[in-house]
Amino acid sequence: MTVPAPAPVPSAGTPAGHFDARALLDPVNPAEVDAFARAQRAANRSSAGQIIAWVAMGFALLCVVPVIGIMILGLGYTIGRGTGVAVAGLVALLLFAGLIVGIVMLVRRGIRMRNLTRFRLARFAGANAMSYFERIDDPPLPGMIFSSGSSRMSTDVLRGVEPRFVEFGNYQYTTSNGKQSQTHRWGYVAVKLDVPLPNIVLDALGNNTLGSTVAGAFSGDQRLSLEGDFDRYFSLFCPAGYEVDALYLFTPDVMARFIDHAAQLDVEIVDDWLFLYARREVSTLDPATWAWLFGAVGALLTKLDQWARWRDDRLRLSAPVTQHPILPAYGAAAPGPAGSPALPFAAPQGLLTPPPPGVAPPGQRLKRRSPWLIVGIIVGVMLVVTMAPFAIGIFSFLFLG
């Protein structure tokens, strides 16, 4: 997977070093927006999918317009014979011209608004020490939403690398059941951690709607209840046998940070990544959304250093294992402090040697619910509903005469 080059950053003329949202609202120069759009088009050529979509739209118009024209002419002939056909033909031409003009105006307006959005986001990224990427196809991230469906892509991606790698983006993928397809849309924040950690999911209870819970895919026996009010805000799922490790990672102060700043976000820890998921776009022109996300990430970053000290004791007792691949295209772990003094004594050997960074296989991924159980229940219900009338009829014939 080739990560596209970041977009050219329009000059914002704003100081760096603090959160600055003025680029999202300030007036812009249309000439600068046009120049930015041209540079974007030169750097990001139209994909095959986009070309196919435009061709399909044109083909649909060629198929639909003649049919509508014939129907109008037929109606005119029915009403007024020759005169009616002439009037109907004129009406059809006017409708066709209006349709073409309307479509062109809507498309041009949509393109202008999209270019303006990209321009503002690129300028906002430059003002806040980030890079802007218009689109990344099939992003190679290990989060649970990034492996579902087809036509996977991230859009309006903003990425920073200091003090550690953080990426904000909108994400979508398509699922199909053979007859109809559905596009799923998410917003996400990806934070690179220092070491791989067990696969832990926090399902935010505050954003759950009917049938939309993230944790519905995981086995219920992996749910862990934590102390205090944490269970009022999140359902925590961790691999069996890693309950103590989850308690080590989610100390009361860490839990307080998640409750205060991320209670409306689903959270996933997988490999050496922390993901925050939202059921709406997070890369927007809304300053309040960005202020909230920057505040949430900043509050969590101050607690990630203690996670870097976690080690999986199971690795010390098992043969070396291959971890899930770390993705260098999406940044490396943050370096340690420079100039750290050497320890004055040699570390003891043997069992006191800490295990290497990593996670043993049982903790790398949560267990998913078996789809065959659901299929079996559905098939069983269908059999019962289908066979019940026959069973009642046979019972009545044999025992009730």
VOGU-3710 file (C-alpha; in Angstrom, 3 decimals, decimal comma):
1> mtvpapapvp> 0,000/0,000/0,000  1,475/3,307/-1,065  0,658/6,204/1,211  -0,019/9,317/-0,895  2,070/12,406/-0,475  0,577/15,072/1,797  -1,264/17,924/0,166  0,538/21,228/-0,336  -0,130/23,406/2,677  -1,703/26,785/1,831
11> sagtpaghfd> -0,057/29,622/3,668  -2,156/30,439/6,719  0,000/33,171/8,201  -0,698/31,986/11,744  1,714/31,219/14,588  2,474/27,603/15,477  2,698/25,908/18,851  -0,935/26,076/20,012  -4,347/24,944/18,836  -5,479/27,270/16,069
21> aralldpvnp> -8,899/26,811/14,420  -9,092/30,111/12,543  -8,373/28,437/9,191  -11,700/26,583/9,465  -13,721/29,836/9,496  -11,633/32,694/8,109  -12,532/34,127/4,669  -10,535/32,624/1,818  -9,258/33,860/-1,507  -11,083/32,013/-4,347
31> aevdafaraq> -7,912/32,166/-6,468  -5,975/30,331/-3,744  -8,712/27,701/-3,507  -8,594/27,146/-7,284  -4,796/26,864/-7,251  -4,978/24,373/-4,392  -7,619/22,326/-6,240  -5,447/22,193/-9,370  -2,477/21,016/-7,322  -4,649/18,339/-5,692
41> raanrssagq> -5,904/17,089/-9,050  -2,353/16,905/-10,369  -1,175/14,965/-7,315  -4,217/12,660/-7,074  -5,381/11,380/-10,410  -8,943/10,064/-10,717  -9,215/6,457/-9,635  -10,771/3,729/-11,749  -13,781/3,678/-9,428  -14,411/7,403/-9,897
51> iiawvamgfa> -14,154/7,088/-13,691  -16,568/4,141/-13,678  -19,017/6,129/-11,522  -19,030/9,060/-13,978  -19,465/6,717/-16,955  -22,336/4,931/-15,191  -24,051/8,266/-14,477  -23,759/9,313/-18,108  -25,064/5,971/-19,307  -28,028/6,219/-16,922
61> llcvvpvigi> -28,919/9,652/-18,324  -28,712/8,334/-21,889  -31,097/5,524/-20,975  -33,586/7,503/-18,894  -33,934/10,732/-20,891  -35,161/9,115/-24,172  -37,719/7,033/-22,280  -39,112/10,127/-20,544  -39,154/12,005/-23,876  -41,095/9,220/-25,585
71> milglgytig> -43,615/9,155/-22,734  -44,139/12,938/-23,022  -44,555/12,725/-26,807  -47,026/9,875/-26,435  -49,037/11,868/-23,920  -49,068/14,855/-26,302  -50,228/12,670/-29,202  -53,027/11,250/-27,059  -54,215/14,740/-26,077  -53,851/16,705/-29,293
81> rgtgvavagl> -52,529/14,568/-32,135  -50,066/16,570/-34,271  -50,334/19,828/-32,324  -50,034/17,946/-29,069  -46,882/16,200/-30,280  -45,317/19,560/-31,218  -46,168/21,097/-27,834  -45,010/17,985/-26,031  -41,726/18,024/-27,971  -41,111/21,645/-26,953
91> valllfagli> -41,905/20,834/-23,317  -39,574/17,817/-23,468  -36,734/19,962/-24,840  -37,233/22,580/-22,137  -37,322/19,913/-19,427  -34,203/18,266/-20,846  -32,346/21,594/-20,988  -33,424/22,447/-17,437  -32,316/19,013/-16,248  -28,877/19,393/-17,827
101> vgivmlvrrg> -28,412/22,920/-16,447  -29,575/21,836/-12,981  -27,229/18,849/-12,908  -24,275/20,938/-14,073  -24,974/23,609/-11,444  -25,337/21,043/-8,655  -22,138/19,236/-9,659  -20,164/22,484/-9,910  -21,493/23,666/-6,548  -20,615/20,319/-4,977
111> irmrnltrfr> -17,091/20,466/-6,425  -16,607/24,048/-5,204  -17,757/23,167/-1,686  -15,542/20,075/-1,639  -12,506/22,075/-2,813  -13,195/24,707/-0,157  -13,417/22,029/2,548  -10,127/20,472/1,482  -8,451/23,866/1,322  -9,588/24,819/4,821
121> larfaganam> -8,563/21,440/6,283  -5,129/21,628/4,638  -4,614/25,137/6,012  -5,850/24,033/9,458  -3,410/21,090/9,359  -0,510/23,380/8,498  -1,390/25,740/11,349  -1,355/22,861/13,845  1,851/20,998/12,831  0,030/18,351/10,804
131> syferiddpp> -0,122/17,135/7,201  -3,279/16,784/5,123  -4,085/13,790/2,887  -7,155/13,934/0,714  -7,645/10,186/0,484  -5,928/6,918/1,469  -7,304/3,742/-0,109  -7,460/0,597/2,028  -5,449/2,016/4,966  -3,342/-0,791/6,536
141> lpgmifssgs> -4,481/-0,203/10,111  -5,226/-3,128/12,472  -8,401/-1,656/14,003  -11,597/-3,674/13,760  -13,353/-1,267/11,367  -10,465/-1,380/8,881  -10,898/-5,050/7,928  -14,625/-5,085/7,117  -16,349/-4,886/3,752  -14,895/-3,575/0,515
151> srmstdvlrg> -14,121/-0,198/-1,080  -12,348/0,803/2,121  -10,881/4,294/2,232  -9,951/7,111/4,579  -10,674/10,677/3,525  -9,673/14,118/4,810  -6,835/12,636/6,845  -4,831/14,921/9,147  -1,632/13,467/10,578  0,903/14,656/13,129
161> veprfvefgn> 4,095/12,973/14,331  5,146/14,851/17,503  5,109/14,175/20,403  3,878/10,874/18,911  2,125/9,741/15,734  -1,571/10,740/15,716  -3,961/10,556/12,783  -7,483/11,972/12,427  -9,677/10,867/9,537  -13,046/9,886/8,148
171> yqyttsngkq> -13,447/6,292/7,047  -15,960/4,341/5,012  -16,450/0,829/3,692  -19,204/-1,010/1,840  -20,937/-4,261/2,729  -23,276/-6,235/0,492  -25,681/-9,116/1,004  -25,980/-9,915/-2,698  -29,082/-7,819/-3,365  -28,227/-4,458/-1,859
181> sqthrwgyva> -25,140/-2,733/-0,528  -24,664/-0,403/2,406  -21,951/2,166/3,033  -20,754/2,447/6,631  -19,155/5,714/7,746  -16,956/6,336/10,766  -14,638/8,943/12,159  -11,451/7,763/13,839  -8,344/8,860/15,696  -5,286/6,565/15,536
191> vkldvplpni> -2,519/6,960/18,139  0,755/5,028/17,921  1,782/3,431/21,213  5,259/2,542/22,435  4,726/-1,224/22,768  2,123/-3,804/21,627  -0,654/-4,282/24,163  -3,469/-6,842/24,574  -6,508/-6,381/22,354  -8,937/-4,387/24,529
201> vldalgnntl> -12,204/-2,787/23,403  -14,181/-0,130/25,263  -17,743/0,109/23,980  -18,991/3,576/24,877  -22,511/3,265/26,265  -23,260/6,923/25,575  -23,242/6,518/21,783  -25,091/3,220/21,511  -28,290/3,136/19,521  -30,477/0,185/18,657
211> gstvagafsg> -28,307/-2,444/17,004  -25,222/-0,224/16,843  -23,127/-1,494/19,758  -19,525/-2,206/18,799  -19,132/-4,968/21,368  -21,928/-7,075/19,883  -19,319/-8,989/17,868  -17,387/-10,175/20,944  -18,072/-13,079/23,280  -19,783/-11,991/26,482
221> dqrlslegdf> -17,403/-13,997/28,700  -14,624/-11,557/27,770  -16,344/-8,600/29,424  -14,552/-7,255/32,492  -16,212/-5,089/35,128  -14,068/-2,318/36,584  -14,409/-0,387/39,793  -16,111/2,943/40,348  -18,393/4,489/37,747  -16,474/3,157/34,747
231> dryfslfcpa> -19,140/0,553/33,903  -21,717/3,339/33,580  -19,784/4,759/30,629  -17,972/1,818/29,003  -18,241/-1,928/28,557  -14,680/-3,256/28,612  -13,743/-6,431/26,737  -10,346/-8,103/27,065  -9,002/-11,578/26,123  -9,566/-14,346/28,640
241> gyevdalylf> -6,649/-14,543/31,053  -5,707/-10,858/30,618  -8,019/-9,429/33,259  -5,126/-8,529/35,575  -3,301/-6,866/32,689  -6,375/-4,791/31,867  -6,538/-3,664/35,496  -2,862/-2,683/35,305  -3,484/-0,597/32,187  -6,764/0,952/33,331
251> tpdvmarfid> -5,835/2,348/36,697  -8,316/4,729/38,364  -6,572/7,818/36,963  -6,596/6,395/33,427  -10,274/5,448/33,775  -11,046/8,992/34,908  -9,371/10,394/31,778  -11,462/8,170/29,493  -14,681/9,061/31,322  -13,971/12,808/31,233
261> haaqldveiv> -12,733/13,070/27,644  -13,761/10,010/25,597  -17,120/8,866/26,980  -18,765/9,366/23,556  -16,054/7,458/21,669  -15,568/3,733/21,228  -11,993/2,731/22,027  -9,834/-0,121/20,778  -6,301/-1,085/21,765  -4,748/-3,503/19,283
271> ddwlflyarr> -1,063/-4,250/18,666  0,769/-0,948/19,294  -2,202/1,276/18,399  -4,927/3,098/20,270  -8,046/3,866/18,211  -10,899/6,209/19,059  -14,021/5,630/16,932  -16,941/8,000/16,384  -20,168/7,290/14,511  -19,827/10,540/12,586
281> evstldpatw> -17,159/12,438/10,722  -14,362/13,786/12,898  -12,422/15,585/10,153  -14,831/18,483/9,632  -14,925/22,272/9,489  -16,405/22,422/12,995  -13,904/24,037/15,424  -15,742/22,617/18,441  -15,239/19,048/17,185  -11,507/19,624/16,703
291> awlfgavgal> -11,158/21,273/20,103  -12,865/18,280/21,707  -10,673/15,756/19,865  -7,442/17,643/20,565  -8,399/17,863/24,226  -9,256/14,153/24,422  -6,030/13,040/22,739  -3,924/15,438/24,809  -5,477/14,167/28,033  -4,828/10,535/27,087
301> ltkldqwarw> -1,263/11,120/25,885  -0,206/12,131/29,372  -1,133/8,653/30,619  0,403/6,528/27,853  3,922/6,529/29,282  2,883/4,131/32,043  1,472/1,764/29,417  4,939/1,573/27,824  6,188/-0,280/30,906  3,714/-3,150/30,489
311> rddrlrlsap> 5,172/-6,538/29,542  3,427/-9,853/28,880  4,838/-12,468/31,302  3,431/-15,215/29,072  6,132/-14,494/26,497  8,780/-15,493/29,048  7,160/-18,907/29,468  6,448/-19,641/25,817  8,428/-20,050/22,646  9,121/-16,898/20,622
321> vtqhpilpay> 6,058/-15,865/18,655  5,543/-13,684/15,635  3,618/-10,544/16,423  1,067/-9,065/14,081  3,009/-6,861/11,672  3,747/-3,329/12,742  3,082/-0,855/9,969  6,090/1,393/9,317  4,142/3,467/6,791  2,044/4,701/9,687
331> gaaapgpags> 4,882/5,843/11,931  7,148/4,357/14,553  6,965/4,312/18,316  7,961/7,529/20,035  11,640/7,545/21,081  12,657/7,564/24,703  14,099/10,624/26,420  17,478/11,658/25,134  20,520/11,548/27,431  19,034/9,135/29,984
341> palpfaapqg> 21,778/8,144/32,526  22,982/4,514/32,584  21,892/2,368/35,499  24,673/1,863/38,132  24,234/-1,905/38,376  23,806/-4,862/36,049  20,326/-6,294/35,758  19,867/-9,738/37,403  19,642/-12,691/35,056  17,204/-15,593/34,888
351> lltppppgva> 13,564/-15,314/35,910  13,941/-11,677/36,925  14,701/-10,691/33,334  11,636/-8,842/31,992  9,945/-10,348/28,935  10,454/-8,596/25,611  7,856/-6,079/24,429  4,940/-7,835/22,824  1,791/-9,826/23,505  1,385/-13,610/23,591
361> ppgqrlkrrs> -1,055/-15,028/20,975  -4,056/-15,370/23,367  -3,994/-11,650/24,081  -3,441/-10,299/20,582  -7,087/-10,521/19,444  -10,453/-10,743/21,164  -12,565/-13,753/20,256  -15,471/-12,978/17,957  -18,935/-14,476/18,228  -19,365/-17,472/15,958
371> pwlivgiivg> -21,629/-16,562/13,000  -22,663/-20,227/12,718  -24,474/-19,979/16,059  -26,633/-17,153/14,712  -27,184/-19,019/11,430  -28,189/-22,148/13,350  -30,716/-20,219/15,442  -32,264/-18,624/12,342  -32,462/-21,965/10,502  -33,970/-23,604/13,577
381> vmlvvtmapf> -36,652/-20,925/13,901  -37,493/-21,208/10,192  -37,822/-25,001/10,485  -40,065/-24,688/13,521  -42,307/-22,103/11,848  -42,462/-24,104/8,616  -43,025/-27,532/10,149  -45,353/-26,499/12,989  -48,589/-26,535/10,874  -47,774/-29,996/9,505
391> aigifsflfl> -46,953/-31,317/12,980  -50,214/-29,922/14,388  -52,168/-31,440/11,494  -50,596/-34,885/11,941  -51,157/-34,738/15,712  -54,811/-33,796/15,211  -55,355/-36,599/12,669  -53,760/-39,295/14,808  -55,018/-38,386/18,274  -58,109/-36,246/17,793
401> g> -59,705/-38,262/14,987
//
